[in-house]
């Protein structure tokens, strides 16, 4: 995944993360957000707000793993042969 400079991301590879920020809180938030896409999770809204998450990028092959996706990211913004991009707004 290529991102424009200065774009924030929650779910990223360690090699792309800021070396001056502890990874553990972001990794826990990432795990909580993906869990909230798989099953109802009361903390999902606060996690999305805390990290100001507005988009979700997933592989098309994984779309069915996230039945709660439509609740949090209802708008399909873009699709191609490999990925789906959804928006909260």
C-alpha positions as CSV (number, residue, x, y, z in Angstrom):
1,X,0.0,0.0,0.0
2,X,1.4,3.4,-1.0
3,X,0.4,6.4,1.0
4,X,0.8,10.1,0.4
5,X,3.3,11.8,2.7
6,X,1.9,13.0,6.1
7,X,-1.0,10.6,5.9
8,X,-1.7,8.9,9.2
9,X,-2.3,5.2,9.4
10,X,-3.2,2.8,12.2
11,X,-2.6,-0.5,10.6
12,X,0.8,-0.4,9.1
13,X,4.0,-2.5,8.9
14,X,6.5,-1.9,11.7
15,X,9.0,-0.8,9.0
16,X,6.7,2.1,8.0
17,X,5.9,3.2,11.6
18,X,7.4,6.2,13.4
19,X,10.4,5.0,15.3
20,X,9.8,7.7,18.0
21,X,6.3,6.4,18.9
22,X,5.8,3.3,21.0
23,X,4.2,0.7,18.7
24,X,2.2,-1.2,21.5
25,X,-0.7,1.2,21.9
26,X,-1.2,1.4,18.1
27,X,-1.0,-2.4,17.7
28,X,-3.6,-2.8,20.4
29,X,-5.8,-0.2,18.8
30,X,-5.4,-2.0,15.4
31,X,-6.3,-5.3,16.9
32,X,-9.4,-3.8,18.6
33,X,-10.5,-2.2,15.4
34,X,-10.2,-5.3,13.3
35,X,-12.0,-7.3,16.1
36,X,-14.8,-4.6,15.8
37,X,-15.1,-5.3,12.1
38,X,-15.5,-9.0,12.8
39,X,-18.1,-8.8,15.6
40,X,-19.9,-6.1,17.5
41,X,-17.5,-4.3,19.9
42,X,-18.6,-1.5,22.2
43,X,-15.2,0.2,22.1
44,X,-15.1,0.4,18.3
45,X,-16.5,3.9,18.1
46,X,-14.1,5.4,20.6
47,X,-11.1,3.7,18.9
48,X,-12.1,5.1,15.5
49,X,-12.6,8.6,17.0
50,X,-9.3,8.5,19.0
51,X,-7.3,7.7,15.9
52,X,-9.5,9.9,13.6
53,X,-10.0,6.9,11.3
54,X,-12.0,7.8,8.2
55,X,-11.1,5.1,5.6
56,X,-10.7,1.4,5.6
57,X,-8.6,-0.4,3.0
58,X,-9.0,-4.2,2.8
59,X,-8.3,-7.0,0.3
60,X,-11.3,-8.1,-1.7
61,X,-10.5,-11.7,-0.6
62,X,-10.9,-10.7,3.0
63,X,-14.2,-8.7,2.7
64,X,-16.4,-11.4,4.1
65,X,-14.3,-11.7,7.3
66,X,-15.6,-8.3,8.4
67,X,-19.5,-8.5,8.7
68,X,-19.5,-5.3,10.8
69,X,-17.7,-3.3,8.2
70,X,-20.9,-1.7,6.9
71,X,-21.8,-0.3,10.3
72,X,-18.6,1.6,10.6
73,X,-17.6,2.2,6.9
74,X,-20.8,2.2,4.9
75,X,-19.5,3.9,1.7
76,X,-17.5,2.1,-1.0
77,X,-15.1,4.7,-2.4
78,X,-13.0,2.6,-4.8
79,X,-12.5,-0.9,-5.8
80,X,-10.0,-2.7,-8.0
81,X,-9.1,-6.3,-8.6
82,X,-7.3,-6.6,-5.3
83,X,-8.6,-4.0,-2.8
84,X,-11.7,-2.3,-1.5
85,X,-11.6,1.2,0.0
86,X,-14.4,2.3,2.2
87,X,-15.2,5.6,3.9
88,X,-17.0,6.5,7.2
89,X,-18.6,9.6,5.6
